[in-house]
Amino acid sequence: MKKKIIYIMVCMLVFSTTAGVMASPNIVTKSIDKGTGDRDYSHTILGEFGTATWCGYCKYAHAALKNIYAGGWHPFYYISMVTDKNTKAYSRIKNDYNVYGYPTVYFDGGYKVNVGAGSVPAAQAAYNSSIVACGNRGVNDIDLSLDVTWLGPGNPSPENSATDEAIDVCLSWTNAEMNISVTIKNNEGSTYDGHLRVYVNEVESSMGWYDSAGHLYTFPFLDYAFNEDISISAGETWEDATDWDGKDHNDGYGNDFGEITQDNIMVIAAVFDDEWHQGYSYPPNQYPFDAYYVDEAEGCLAGIDTDPKTYDVYFGDSTPPPKVSSNQSDMEYDPGELEFDTTYYWQIVVWDDQGSSTSGSIWSFTTRGNDPPNEPSEPDPEDGETDVYINTDLSWTGGDPDGDDVTYDVYFGKNSPPPKVKSNQSGTSYNPPGVLDFDTTYYWQIVAWDIFNYSSTGSIWSFTTEANTPPNEPSDPDPEDGATDIWIEKNLRWTGGDPNSGDSVTYDVYFGTNSPPPLVDEVTQAVYDIGTMDLETTYYWQIVSEDSGGLTTTGPIWSFTTEEEANEPPTAPYIYGPPSGPPGVELCWAFVSDDPDENQIKYIIEWGDGNSIETDYYPEGIAVEACHTYEEQGEYTIKVKAIDIHGEESDWATLEVTMPKSKPFNFNFNLLEWLFERFPNVFPILRHMLGL
C-alpha cells in the first residue's frame, strides 16, 4: 500500500528577523520565544486592520504594519480586514467595532484603537506604542496552540456517492482543503470563559485586493474557521478541529476561495476574554463599541515551496480504480462517454515540486439510466381522419423522458407500411412536397431517436384527403359587364379560385369583338393584358377555370365598349408655395396639372422626409392645396405627379424646400393670396380656385 503523506502547516510565532522572506514584500516567517530583547510581553498581540481598497490613507497604515511585522520587534500578528471586498470583514469592523473611518487598527480587541494615518513613520510610531501597551497588559493564564493539516484534494464534482449523473460528466476537484485544530489549556484556578476566533487569511491577496498605493494586501482575511464562545474549567483543556475547504467559503460577492494555495495561507487564532469593556472607535469617547480584550493569539503559516503542482488521476468501475492520467496540472479530468447505470470510482493523488504526495479519498458516483424516447403520439391529421386538405402538414408529439435531444425519421406514402421520406429531423412536423392527391388514403409513421441511439417507433397512422370539387365560377369582371368609355389600355381582371384549399387553378381567356369570343390564351393569375384595343369598339370576353384535377367551370360572357378617343397623360404638375419655412410649422403648397382629355386627375405627393399622400380626384387645371409639417431642420425635395381616371400618369415635378436653423418670416398667411401676389400670370388658375 502506498504511504499517505500529509502536509502539516508550520505553526510559529513571528518575532525573529532571521527567517526566510515570504512571497509578500517585508513579510517573513519567524519562530521565537515570547518576549524580544529585554522587553517582556504578557501575550502575543493581535491587530485587526479596518481598511478598504478605495481608502487613500490606508496605504500608510498598511505599510506601517508590514514594517513592524517584518522588524520582529514584538510578538505580534495583524489581519487586513478589506471591508469593501469581503462581507465578513465588513461585519467584523462595522458591526462589532462600530468603525468611525478608515484606516483604523484595533489592537487586542479594542484595548488600543488607532484612527487614521498621515504618513508611514507617524503610523508606525503610533502602532508600536499601542503594541507595547498591549504587551504590558495583564492577561489570563491560558496556553493556545494551533495546528493546520493540508488535506489536499477535496470538494469532488460529482459529489461523492452522487447518483443519476450524466454519462458525459467531467470530473473536477479543488486543492484548498485543510484541517484546523485548536487546543486551549486553562492554567487559572477558576473557569475561563471567552470567545475563540480562528481567522483564515492569505499571506498576500490572490484575489486582486490592492491598497491605494497599488500593493496587494497582506494577511487579508478570508473567513473564519472557528467563531464561537468557549468555557474551560480550571486546569482543563478545550480542543476542537474542523475541515476548511476554500470552495465552500466566499467573499459574499460570489467569489469563492477554491483557488487558494498552501504556500500562501496564514491561519491566526485569538482568544478573547468575556469581560466587557467600553471601547470607542473614535477616542476618547465617540463611536462606542463592546470591547473584549485578547488573552492570547497564535498563527500558522503553511510554509514555503509546498504548493502542489501536479495530479495523478485514478478512475474506473472498480475499487481501487486504475490510474488513467499522470502529472497533469489541471484540476479536472474528462473520462469520455460513460456507461449508463454504472458506479464509477475515482481518486486524486497530489504531487508537489519536492516529490511528496497526498492521496485523496476514493470517491464514487453512479450514472443515470437511459430510457428510449417517448413513443410518437397525437398525430395531426388524426388517425383515420377524412376530408383532409390536400396541402395539409403532418405533426405529432415526441420528446424524451430523460430530456435528451430527439430526432425523427418520417415515413409517408400511399401504401402501408409507408416508405421513409425524411431522416434525422429535429422538428415534430413534416410538410409533404407539393399537394396531395384528391380522395386518396395516405399512411404515415414516425420513429424517434435519442442521442444514444435508443429509438421508439410510433403506430402507422392514416388519413384520407378531400374529394375534388370544380373551381369557383369566375365573377366580379373588371371592366364591368356592359361598361362604356373604357380605356384602350385596360387590363381584364376577375375573381376566380377553388373551394379546395391549396388546389391550383388555370384560366382560359376568351376575347374578341364577336360573341361568343375566341380562345386567346391560358393564364395562372386572374388578370390578363390584352394590349391596345380599338377606339369605340365593343368587346366580348369569357373565362373558363380549370383545377389540378381537370374539373372546369365556365363563366358568363361579358362585354364592354372602349372610349371614343385615345387618352393622353396629364402634364407634369406646377408646384406653388414657399421654398423655406421653420421646422414644426405646417406649410401649404398648391399643385396644378392639365389633362389634354379633360379627365379628372389626382396627385401623388412625396414630401421628401419619408411621408407621402394621395389626393382625391379633382377637375384638371384646378389648383389643389396640400399641407405638411417638417419636424427637423434640413433640405427636402417635394415630388408630385398627376394620374388621370384612366391611370395615365404624368412625369414627376419637384420643388426644393429648406427648413433653416434661423427663424424665417411669419408663414401665417393665406396661400392663395400669396400665389396671386407672387405669380400674377397664374390668374386663370386662381380664377378657377376662387370661382370668379
Sequence and secondary structure as in RCSB ss.txt:
>XXXX:A:sequence
MKKKIIYIMVCMLVFSTTAGVMASPNIVTKSIDKGTGDRDYSHTILGEFGTATWCGYCKYAHAALKNIYAGGWHP
FYYISMVTDKNTKAYSRIKNDYNVYGYPTVYFDGGYKVNVGAGSVPAAQAAYNSSIVACGNRGVNDIDLSLDVTW
LGPGNPSPENSATDEAIDVCLSWTNAEMNISVTIKNNEGSTYDGHLRVYVNEVESSMGWYDSAGHLYTFPFLDYA
FNEDISISAGETWEDATDWDGKDHNDGYGNDFGEITQDNIMVIAAVFDDEWHQGYSYPPNQYPFDAYYVDEAEGC
LAGIDTDPKTYDVYFGDSTPPPKVSSNQSDMEYDPGELEFDTTYYWQIVVWDDQGSSTSGSIWSFTTRGNDPPNE
PSEPDPEDGETDVYINTDLSWTGGDPDGDDVTYDVYFGKNSPPPKVKSNQSGTSYNPPGVLDFDTTYYWQIVAWD
IFNYSSTGSIWSFTTEANTPPNEPSDPDPEDGATDIWIEKNLRWTGGDPNSGDSVTYDVYFGTNSPPPLVDEVTQ
AVYDIGTMDLETTYYWQIVSEDSGGLTTTGPIWSFTTEEEANEPPTAPYIYGPPSGPPGVELCWAFVSDDPDENQ
IKYIIEWGDGNSIETDYYPEGIAVEACHTYEEQGEYTIKVKAIDIHGEESDWATLEVTMPKSKPFNFNFNLLEWL
FERFPNVFPILRHMLGL
>XXXX:A:secstr
      EE EEE    SSS B SSTT B     SSBTTB  SS EEEEEEE TT STHHHHHHHHHHHHHHT SS
EEEEEEETTT HHHHIIIIIIT   SSSEEEETTTTEEEE  SSHHHHHHHHHHHHHHHHTS    EEEEEEEEE
EEEEEEES TTEEEE TT  EEEEEEEEEEEEEEEE SSS EEEEEEEEEEESB SS  B TTS B BSBEEEEE
EEEEEEE TT EEEEEEEEEGGG B SSS B TT  GGGEEEEEEEEES  EEEEEETTTEEEEEE  EEEEEEE
E  SS  EEEEEEEEESSSS  EEEEEE SSEE   S  TT EEEEEEEEEETTS EEE   EEEEE        
 EEEES TTEEEE TT  EEEE   TT   EEEEEEEESSSS  EEEEEE SSEE  SS   TT EEEEEEEEEE
TTS EEE   EEEEE         EEEES TTEEEE TT  EEEE   SSTT  EEEEEEEESSSS  EEEEESS
SEE      TT EEEEEEEEEETTS EEE   EEEEE SS        EEES SB  TTSEEEEEEE   TT   
EEEEEE SSS EEE   B TT  EEEEEE  S EEEEEEEEEEETT  B   EEEEEEE SS  S   S HHHHH
HHH GGGHHHHHHHHT 
